[in-house]
Amino acid sequence: MKVIENRKKFFLLSLVIILIGFVAMTVNQKAGKGTLNWDVEFTGGTSMEIDMGEAYDAEELEAVIVEVTGQSVPQIQQIMGTNAAEIKLQHIDGQTRVELMNALWAKYPAAELKEANDISGTVSNEMQQAAIKATAIAAAAMLVYISIRFRDLRAGGSAILALIHDVLVVLAAYAVFRIPVNNTFIAVLLTILGYSINSTIVIFDRIRENKENYSPAEAAEKIDKSISQTLSRSINTSLTTLFTVGAIYVLGVPSIKEFALPMMVGIIAGAYSSICISGSVWYTLLPKAEKGME
């Protein structure tokens, strides 16, 4: 597999996907929807649990909420096995809350407000900081570990750049598909980082094992051979995981789908970056002598 020879094509493909994400963020921002579909856990807002007392249509319920609150993107999640709904909105005052319940009672006479909570901006800010810190700490630990294990800082750097690639691709998916960014967002990122780095280390291990079979100037051949030798393992592992998460997405409730969809994107991005990006970046960072240019 000639990964190194085609590395510029792989870099270009990744760049296009990431740019699509940034374009989607810009379009969403100009449309007044926000760069990402931030959940109230990140922005602060109001969360209400309402037992509708009967079967209900989510679109009809959303229409009532939009009419009363003026908010165009309320988040509605049916509580499994019940006729209750968890509704998440940007902050609404007590009067608006009363008006919303009156409107719901007019359509659903047996509706009952079970719980209502305001999530403060302080809590949401802590959530954002926790997400950033968790990702940064994980990346730093991986950089140190890989650099020590392979005795090459370039190996650690290329692995981290591949992980940044995965994060940006997942962010693009959140922007394009308007997946709610909530507390599962942190879990998705950390899971993808761990999954992707595992595949990358397998390839890097094979590159190290093949080191004695190639001269220092044959880095491209060594990396291509190592990727080819581990290709079936990387693809099979990714496919089995993808099928499992795909089944969860098809059969799961909305809250599970919000986790499964970006996970599927991350699994594909992680497999792609491990095979096509990490080794290519490592090669790019090598001195010219090891590339056979001198």
Secondary structure as GFF3:
##gff-version 3
##sequence-region A 1 294
A	DSSP	alpha_helix	7	30	.	.	.	ID=ss1
A	DSSP	alpha_helix	40	43	.	.	.	ID=ss2
A	DSSP	beta_strand	45	51	.	.	.	ID=ss3
A	DSSP	alpha_helix	58	69	.	.	.	ID=ss4
A	DSSP	beta_strand	75	78	.	.	.	ID=ss5
A	DSSP	beta_strand	84	89	.	.	.	ID=ss6
A	DSSP	alpha_helix	94	107	.	.	.	ID=ss7
A	DSSP	beta_strand	112	119	.	.	.	ID=ss8
A	DSSP	alpha_helix	121	149	.	.	.	ID=ss9
A	DSSP	alpha_helix	153	177	.	.	.	ID=ss10
A	DSSP	alpha_helix	184	209	.	.	.	ID=ss11
A	DSSP	three_ten_helix	211	213	.	.	.	ID=ss12
A	DSSP	alpha_helix	219	251	.	.	.	ID=ss13
A	DSSP	alpha_helix	254	272	.	.	.	ID=ss14
A	DSSP	pi_helix	273	278	.	.	.	ID=ss15
A	DSSP	alpha_helix	279	285	.	.	.	ID=ss16
A	DSSP	three_ten_helix	288	291	.	.	.	ID=ss17
###
